[in-house]
Amino acid sequence: MISPSSSFAILGAGLMGRLLAVTLAQRGHAIHLYEAQDASGQGSAARVAAAMLAPLAESAITEPGVVRMGEYALSRWPQLLAGLSQPVFFQQNGTLVVWHRQDASEAARLRRLFETTSRTVASLPAMQALDGAGMAQLEPALAQRFHQGLYLPGEGQLDNRQLLTALEQAMHALPVQYHWNSPQAPGHFQPGSSGQPDWVLDCRGLGAQAQWPALRGVRGEVVRVYAPDVTLQRPTRLVHPRYPIYIAPKQDHLFVIGATEIESDDMSPASMRSALELMSAAYAVHPGFAEARILEIATQCRPTLPDNLPAVRQTAPRVLEINGLYRHGFMIAPAVLDVVLELLGTGQSALAPRFDLRLELLSSAAATATA
């Protein structure tokens, strides 16, 4: 358990590393943050993301524990953002799901999955089926192309790059010493020894594969475009049996478009096929994307464990490894953050069972928190 003024070495300056650095520093702890690359976050999966907070929408591909983490994030993110001096775009206008006529059977299957989730996690706002009038009222820009849809109230999003920058700026005013271009591993430290940090927190994502061989990369590709002729009020998902896409509108007509998820740790540029599928699907949602300007086509690999779920494990006294956030990083990071803070404070976590978050602690090597 930590003292009121413990010192920490945090490895990895992606989303979890920065969140832990800022939160612990705000509580008066001394932080040294080590990152293998520079301050831009280029090596982080968090930089190539849409940062949607969509627990019901994501329930189509994940477990109830992750859904509950996403629900938790919707109230926790505003608290975390309020502690930053630099503003970060945050929106909670819900998620819209639409489909073309030929994909109606896939949409019906998705609706059944959402209904099952709503029974399992009853505290989620109820899904709403939209007819043509409902579509026209909710998202006028799409009403001419889609005459029905599903609305998932309360879901949200934030701007991932604004957040990474705001967390970096917050570190400047806090007792955080950051070491860019300085790759480190837990074995480089002897926490608790004289001249060493009290704790080591390993948040390196795929950079930790040597210590956590079960990690694998799941490749994702996104397109960032500027589309002044398109106005969407909320993230929109297009149902498709092979490449369902999402379109996340940020500020000032900036859109993040993504879908692809490939079992590979290949970091080469996006394929022509992926780029064409993403952009043609976006055009099928709104013709205004035809004149959009492509700002970036980016690729990154998400750190993923065999069950596609996050985990926290203790591999040595005073060493915690936090990893496996997969494609849900922004949606589950606040819950993972608070579980780690509980572990540091008391040696256990009351939140972990609520989220089915796997804990592997030295006191019980295979300890697992279950609901």
Residue pairs with C-beta under 8 A, 6 or more apart in sequence:
1 344
1 345
1 346
1 347
2 29
2 198
2 199
2 344
2 345
3 198
4 28
5 28
5 29
5 30
6 29
6 30
6 198
6 199
7 29
7 30
7 31
7 32
7 197
7 198
7 199
8 20
8 21
8 24
8 29
8 30
8 31
8 32
8 197
8 198
8 199
8 200
8 201
9 32
9 34
9 184
9 189
9 191
9 197
9 199
9 200
9 201
10 17
10 20
10 21
10 31
10 32
10 33
10 34
10 200
10 201
10 203
11 17
11 34
11 184
11 185
11 186
11 200
11 201
11 202
11 203
11 204
11 207
11 208
12 34
12 35
12 36
12 44
12 202
12 203
12 204
12 205
12 207
12 208
13 21
13 33
13 34
13 35
13 39
13 41
13 44
13 178
13 180
14 41
14 43
14 44
14 45
14 46
14 203
14 204
14 205
15 44
15 45
15 46
15 160
15 163
15 164
15 325
15 329
15 330
15 333
16 203
16 322
16 325
16 329
16 333
16 336
16 337
17 33
17 35
17 201
17 203
17 204
18 33
18 164
18 167
18 168
18 171
19 80
19 167
19 333
19 334
19 337
20 201
20 203
20 322
20 337
20 340
21 31
21 33
21 167
21 171
21 176
21 178
22 83
22 84
22 167
22 170
22 171
22 174
22 176
23 80
23 337
23 341
24 31
24 341
25 31
25 171
25 174
25 175
25 176
26 83
26 174
28 175
29 175
30 175
30 177
31 171
31 174
31 175
31 176
31 177
32 176
32 177
32 178
32 179
32 197
33 171
33 176
33 177
33 178
33 179
34 179
34 182
34 183
34 184
35 43
35 178
35 179
35 180
35 181
35 182
36 43
36 181
36 182
36 183
36 204
36 207
37 43
37 180
37 181
38 180
38 181
39 168
39 178
39 180
40 47
41 47
41 161
41 164
43 207
44 164
44 205
44 300
45 205
45 206
45 220
45 300
45 301
45 302
45 303
45 325
45 329
46 160
46 164
46 329
46 330
47 160
47 161
47 164
47 298
47 300
48 220
48 222
48 298
48 299
48 300
49 160
49 220
49 222
49 256
49 300
49 329
49 330
50 157
50 160
50 222
50 235
50 246
50 248
50 256
50 258
51 157
51 158
51 159
51 160
51 163
51 248
51 330
52 58
52 95
52 155
52 156
52 157
52 235
52 246
52 248
52 330
52 331
53 70
53 73
53 74
53 77
53 92
53 155
53 156
53 157
53 158
53 330
53 331
54 70
54 95
54 152
54 155
54 156
54 157
54 235
54 331
55 66
55 67
55 68
55 69
55 70
55 71
55 73
55 74
55 121
55 124
55 155
55 331
56 67
56 95
56 114
56 117
56 118
56 124
56 125
56 127
56 152
56 155
57 95
57 97
57 152
57 155
57 237
58 66
58 67
58 70
58 328
58 331
59 66
59 67
59 113
59 114
59 117
59 121
60 110
60 113
60 114
62 308
62 309
62 328
63 309
63 356
64 117
64 120
64 121
64 356
64 371
65 309
65 355
65 356
65 357
65 371
66 309
66 328
66 331
66 332
66 355
67 117
67 120
67 121
67 124
68 121
68 335
68 354
68 355
68 356
69 328
69 331
69 332
69 334
69 335
69 336
69 355
69 357
70 328
70 331
70 332
71 121
71 123
71 124
72 334
72 335
72 355
73 330
73 331
73 332
73 333
73 334
73 335
74 92
74 154
74 155
74 156
76 334
76 335
76 338
77 90
77 156
77 158
77 334
78 90
80 334
81 88
81 90
81 158
81 163
81 166
83 170
84 166
84 167
84 169
84 170
85 166
85 169
85 170
85 173
86 162
86 165
86 166
86 169
86 170
87 162
87 166
88 158
88 159
88 162
88 163
88 166
89 158
89 159
89 162
89 250
89 251
90 156
90 157
90 158
90 159
91 156
91 157
91 158
91 234
92 154
92 155
92 156
93 156
93 233
93 234
94 151
94 152
94 153
94 154
94 155
94 156
94 234
95 151
95 152
95 155
95 234
95 235
95 236
95 237
96 138
96 139
96 142
96 149
96 150
96 151
96 152
96 234
96 235
96 236
96 237
97 107
97 110
97 149
97 150
97 151
97 152
97 236
97 237
97 239
98 135
98 142
98 145
98 146
98 148
98 149
98 236
98 237
98 238
98 239
98 285
99 106
99 107
99 146
99 149
99 238
99 239
99 240
100 146
100 238
100 284
103 239
103 240
103 241
106 239
106 240
106 241
107 150
107 239
110 150
110 239
111 127
111 129
111 150
114 127
114 150
114 152
115 127
117 124
118 124
118 126
118 127
124 154
125 152
125 153
125 154
126 153
127 150
127 151
127 152
128 134
128 150
128 151
128 152
128 153
129 148
129 149
129 150
129 151
130 138
130 148
130 149
130 150
130 151
131 147
131 148
132 143
132 147
132 148
134 149
134 151
135 142
135 143
135 146
135 147
135 148
135 149
136 143
138 149
138 151
138 233
139 149
139 232
139 233
139 234
139 236
141 230
141 231
141 232
141 286
141 288
142 149
142 232
142 236
142 285
142 286
145 284
145 285
145 286
155 234
155 235
157 235
157 248
157 250
158 330
159 250
159 251
160 330
163 330
171 178
183 207
185 202
185 208
185 210
185 211
186 200
186 202
186 211
186 315
186 316
186 319
186 321
187 211
189 196
189 197
189 200
189 319
190 196
191 197
191 198
191 199
191 200
191 316
191 317
191 318
191 319
192 198
192 317
192 318
198 318
199 318
199 319
199 320
199 344
200 318
200 319
200 320
201 320
201 321
201 322
201 340
202 208
202 211
202 319
202 320
202 321
202 322
202 323
203 322
203 323
204 323
205 215
205 302
205 303
205 323
205 325
206 215
206 217
206 265
206 301
206 303
208 215
208 303
208 321
208 323
209 215
211 315
211 321
212 313
212 321
212 323
214 305
214 306
215 303
215 304
215 305
215 323
215 324
216 263
216 265
216 304
216 305
216 306
217 264
217 265
217 266
217 301
217 302
217 303
217 304
218 261
218 262
218 263
218 264
218 301
218 302
218 304
218 326
218 327
219 260
219 261
219 262
219 263
219 264
219 265
219 266
219 267
219 299
219 300
219 301
219 302
220 258
220 260
220 261
220 262
220 299
220 300
220 301
220 302
220 327
221 258
221 260
221 262
221 270
221 271
221 274
221 275
221 278
221 297
221 298
221 299
222 256
222 257
222 258
222 278
222 297
222 298
223 256
223 257
223 258
223 275
223 278
223 279
223 282
223 294
223 296
223 297
223 298
224 254
224 255
224 256
224 257
224 294
224 295
224 296
224 297
224 298
225 254
225 255
225 257
225 282
225 289
225 292
225 293
225 294
225 295
226 253
226 254
226 255
226 292
226 293
226 295
227 253
227 255
227 286
227 288
227 289
227 291
227 292
227 293
228 253
228 291
229 288
229 291
229 292
230 249
230 253
230 255
230 286
230 288
230 289
230 292
231 249
231 253
232 247
232 249
232 255
232 286
233 249
234 249
235 246
235 247
235 248
235 249
236 246
236 247
236 285
237 244
237 245
237 246
237 247
238 244
238 245
238 246
238 247
238 281
238 284
238 285
240 281
243 259
243 260
243 277
243 278
243 281
244 259
245 257
245 258
245 259
245 277
245 278
245 281
245 282
245 285
246 257
246 258
246 259
247 255
247 256
247 257
247 282
247 285
247 286
248 255
248 256
248 257
248 258
249 255
250 256
254 295
255 282
255 289
255 292
257 278
257 279
257 281
257 282
258 278
259 277
259 278
259 281
260 270
260 274
260 277
260 278
261 327
264 301
265 301
266 301
267 299
267 300
267 301
268 299
269 297
269 299
270 297
270 298
270 299
275 297
279 289
279 294
282 289
282 292
283 289
283 290
302 325
302 326
302 327
302 329
303 323
303 324
303 325
303 326
304 324
304 326
305 311
305 323
305 324
305 326
308 324
308 326
309 324
309 326
309 356
309 357
309 358
310 322
310 323
310 324
310 325
310 326
310 328
310 332
310 336
310 357
310 358
311 323
311 324
311 357
311 358
311 359
311 360
312 320
312 321
312 322
312 336
312 339
312 340
312 343
312 357
312 358
312 359
312 360
313 320
313 321
313 359
313 360
313 361
314 320
314 321
314 360
314 361
314 362
315 321
316 362
317 362
320 340
320 343
320 344
322 336
322 340
325 332
325 333
325 336
332 355
335 351
335 355
335 357
336 357
338 351
339 349
339 351
339 352
339 355
339 357
339 359
342 348
342 349
342 350
342 351
342 352
343 349
343 359
343 361
347 363
349 357
349 359
349 369
351 357
352 359
352 369
353 369
353 370
353 371
354 371
355 369
356 369
356 370
356 371
357 369
358 368
358 369
359 367
359 368
359 369
360 366
360 367
360 368
361 367
